[in-house]
Amino acid sequence: MLTAQQQQALLLQQQQQQQQQQQLQLHFQHQASQQQNSQPLAQAQVATTMVASETLPG
């Protein structure tokens, strides 16, 4: 069993991680809005590399 202090510490950690993830998402959304012109190109590259890796033998 966890003590009340340990439970509080765990909750704090989880909340901090969630906040960090939200900040990251905001950051990436901001970057994406700046890079909308080059985004289709990047997506196409990802698609081709995925296909290439799937068709490789073995």
SERO-4910 file (N, C-alpha, C, O; in steps of 0.05 Angstrom, whole numbers):
BEGIN
 pado doro    nc1    nc2    nc3   cac1   cac2   cac3    cc1    cc2    cc3    oc1    oc2    oc3
  Met    A     17    -24      0      0      0      0     17     25      0     39     26     12
  Leu    A      8     45    -14     22     71    -14     12     88      9    -11     88     16
  Thr    A     31    103     20     23    123     40     10    147     26     12    150      2
  Ala    A     -4    163     42    -17    187     30      4    205     16     -2    216     -5
  Gln    A     27    207     28     48    224     16     56    213    -11     59    228    -31
  Gln    A     60    186    -13     68    174    -38     47    177    -60     53    182    -83
  Gln    A     22    174    -51      0    178    -70      0    206    -81     -4    210   -105
  Gln    A      4    226    -63      4    254    -72     27    259    -92     24    273   -112
  Ala    A     50    247    -85     73    251   -103     68    239   -130     75    251   -151
  Leu    A     55    216   -131     49    203   -157     29    221   -173     33    225   -197
  Leu    A      9    231   -159    -10    248   -173      3    273   -184     -2    281   -207
  Leu    A     21    284   -168     35    308   -178     51    302   -203     51    317   -222
  Gln    A     65    279   -202     81    271   -225     64    268   -250     71    278   -272
  Gln    A     41    255   -247     23    250   -270     13    277   -281     11    280   -305
  Gln    A      5    295   -263     -5    321   -272     17    336   -287     11    348   -308
  Gln    A     41    335   -277     63    349   -290     68    338   -318     72    353   -337
  Gln    A     67    311   -320     71    299   -346     49    307   -366     55    313   -389
  Gln    A     25    308   -356      3    316   -374      6    345   -383      2    351   -407
  Gln    A     15    362   -365     20    390   -373     41    392   -394     39    407   -413
  Gln    A     63    377   -390     85    377   -410     75    368   -437     82    379   -457
  Gln    A     59    346   -437     49    336   -463     31    357   -477     33    360   -501
  Gln    A     14    371   -461     -3    392   -472     14    414   -484      9    424   -506
  Gln    A     35    422   -470     53    443   -480     66    434   -506     69    450   -525
  Leu    A     75    409   -507     88    398   -531     68    399   -554     75    407   -577
  Gln    A     44    390   -549     23    390   -571     19    418   -581     17    422   -605
  Leu    A     17    438   -563     13    465   -571     37    474   -588     33    487   -609
  His    A     61    467   -580     85    474   -594     85    463   -622     91    477   -641
  Phe    A     77    438   -625     77    425   -651     55    436   -669     59    440   -693
  Gln    A     32    442   -657     11    455   -672     20    481   -683     14    488   -706
  His    A     34    497   -667     44    523   -676     64    519   -698     62    534   -718
  Gln    A     82    500   -696    101    495   -717     87    486   -742     94    495   -764
  Ala    A     67    469   -739     53    459   -763     40    481   -778     40    482   -802
  Ser    A     28    500   -763     14    522   -776     34    540   -791     27    553   -811
  Gln    A     59    541   -782     80    556   -795     90    541   -820     99    554   -839
  Gln    A     89    515   -819    102    499   -840     81    485   -858     86    464   -868
  Gln    A     57    497   -861     36    484   -876     45    480   -905     36    461   -917
  Asn    A     62    498   -915     70    495   -943     86    469   -948     83    456   -968
  Ser    A    104    463   -929    121    440   -933    109    415   -921    121    393   -923
  Gln    A     86    416   -908     75    393   -895     67    371   -914     73    348   -909
  Pro    A     53    377   -937     46    355   -955     70    340   -965     70    315   -968
  Leu    A     92    354   -969    117    342   -978    127    322   -957    134    299   -963
  Ala    A    127    331   -932    137    314   -911    119    289   -908    129    267   -905
  Gln    A     93    293   -910     74    270   -909     79    251   -931     78    226   -927
  Ala    A     84    261   -955     89    243   -978    115    227   -973    116    203   -979
  Gln    A    135    240   -962    160    226   -956    155    204   -936    165    182   -940
  Val    A    140    209   -916    134    189   -896    120    165   -909    126    142   -904
  Ala    A    100    172   -926     85    151   -939    103    133   -956    101    109   -956
  Thr    A    121    145   -971    139    130   -989    158    113   -972    163     90   -980
  Thr    A    168    123   -950    187    107   -934    172     84   -921    184     62   -918
  Met    A    147     88   -913    132     66   -902    127     44   -922    131     21   -916
  Val    A    120     52   -946    115     33   -967    141     18   -974    141     -7   -977
  Ala    A    163     33   -975    189     20   -981    196     -1   -960    205    -22   -967
  Ser    A    192      6   -935    200    -12   -914    182    -37   -914    191    -59   -907
  Glu    A    157    -34   -923    139    -57   -924    146    -75   -947    142   -100   -945
  Thr    A    156    -64   -969    161    -81   -992    189    -93   -992    196   -109  -1009
  Leu    A    206    -85   -973    232    -97   -971    230   -126   -964    214   -134   -948
  Pro    A    247   -143   -977    246   -172   -970    258   -178   -943    277   -165   -934
  Gly    A    246   -197   -929    257   -207   -904    252   -189   -881    260   -196   -859
***
